[in-house]
């Protein structure tokens, strides 16, 4: 048999294998943080700053803000590939010790889609931050391949997102003016 035919058969078999598997990548990242839940939520809600914290995000254009909801478009550039995704994000506090951000995409390059949730809760002196997101590409034929190929980039991006936001929050709290405690006698 011709080598090209074997190559084509191997390619079809690989595609059939990937196409038959669930076509999404889910990432969960947890970390202990030092800042308050409200500081985390404020930074997550500030979507215009996402290029500072999320690898491959080069620009954010806010389309609409209504209460807890923000609709915006993210411009991406990673591994020499450019693209975009439109998101809706909701950020809300649940008292002083907890809160969450939820997001979902509403379209993107090659059918890119993502939905996720970030929770922030106080546990004693620490803050627990948990991010969970699912990403997929719905483009015909190449969607499953793109989804599986994107997995290392998605994992890296979420890890860096949490790490760089924590560094920013620590740096901003270190430079914040100290409050004077008043003693009453």
N, C-alpha and C positions, 0 to 999 in steps of 0.2 A: 504494500500500500504506500502511496505517495506520502512524504513527510508533511506536506501542506494539508492533506486530508486528515492525518493524525492530529495535527495542530488545531484544525478547525473542530474536530470531534472533541478534543480536550477542552477547547474554549466553550463549546456548547455545553459540555458536561459541567464545567465550572460555573457557568452562568445558571444552569438549571439547579445546581446545588444551592447557590446563593439566593436565587429567586424563590426557592421553596422554603427558605428559612425566614423567620420573622425579620421584616425589613425595617428595623429601628435599633438605635443605640441608646441605652439608658445609662446615665452616669449618676452616681450618688457620692457626694463628698461631705464629710463632717469635720468640724474643727472646733476647738475651744478658742474663744476670743476674750479680749479684755475690755472692750468698749460696751456701752449700754445697748440694749436692743433698739432704742430709738435712734441712736447714732448710726447703727447698721441700716435700719429702715430708711433713714433720711438719705444715706449714700446710695442705696439700691434704687430709691425713687428718682435720684438725680441722673436720669438716663443720658443726659448730654455728656456726662463724664465717663461713660462706658469705654470709649477708646483708651482712656488712661489705665483701665483695669482688665479689660478682656482682650487677650491676644486675637489678632486677625480683624478686630473691629477698627475701622479707620475713620468712620464718621457716623453721627446720629442726627437725624432730622426729625424733630417733634412735629407731629401733625395735629394733635389735639390733646388737651388736658381737661379732664372733668372729674373733680373730686379726687377719689382714690385712683382713678384710671388715667393712664397715659397711653396714647397711640403714637408709635414712632417707627421710622425706617432705619435699619442698621445697614451700613455699607461695609462689606467684608473684603479682605484681600489676604489670602493665605496660600502658601505653596505656589505662588504665581497665578492663582485663580481669583478672579474678582466676582462678587455677587452681592445680593441684597436679601434682606428679610424684613417683613413688616410685622411688628409686634403690638400687642396690647398687654400692658402690665398693670396690675393692681397691687398697691402696697397699703397695708393697714396694720395699725398697732392693736394689740389685744391686751390693753392695760399697760402698766409700766414695765412688766417683766417678760413680755412676749409680743410677737408679731409675725407677719408673713408677707411674702411677695409671691404672687402667682403671675405667670405669663403664658401667652400662647402666640404662635405666629399665625399670620393670615395671608400667607403667600411668600414666595421667594424664588430665587434663581433655581431652576431645575426642580421645581416642586419642593424646595427645602421647607421643612416644617419643624417646629420645636414647641414643646409645652413643658412647663416645669413649676417648681415651688421651692422657695427658700424660707425656712423657718428660723426664728431667732428666739431662744428662751434663756431665761436666767436660771442658773443652777448654782446655788450658794454664791460664791464670789466670782464664778466664771459665767461666761455666756456661751451657749452651745449654738453653733450655726450649722444648719444642714441644708444642702442644696441637692435637689434631684431634678433631672431634666431628661427628656426623651427627644431625640433628634432623628429625622428620617428625610429621605429624598423620594418624592413620588413620581419622578420623571419616568416615562415609559422606557422599558428595556434597561436603561442604565441606572435607574433609581436604586435598586438593591446593591449594585456594585458601589455606587457612590456612598450609600449609607455605611456599608462595612468599611470602605476605605477611609471614611471621615472619623471613625472611632478614635484613633490616637489623637487627632486634633481636638475633638470634643472633650476628651478626658483632660488633655493638657490645658485647654482654655478654661475649664471650670476650676481646675486646681489653681491656676494663676489668678483667676478672678477673685477667689476667696483670699488667697495669700496677699495680693496687692491691696485689696480693700482693708484687710486687717492692718497692714503696714501703714496705710494712709490714716486710718483711725487712731493708731498708736501715735503717729507723728503729730497729728492735729491735737490730740489730747495732751501731748508733752509740751506743745507750744501755747496751749490755751492759758489765759491768765488764771492764777490761783485765786480761789475765793477766800475771803477772810472769814474766819469763824468768829462769831461774837459770843462772848460769855455773858450770861446774865447773873447778877449776884443778888 
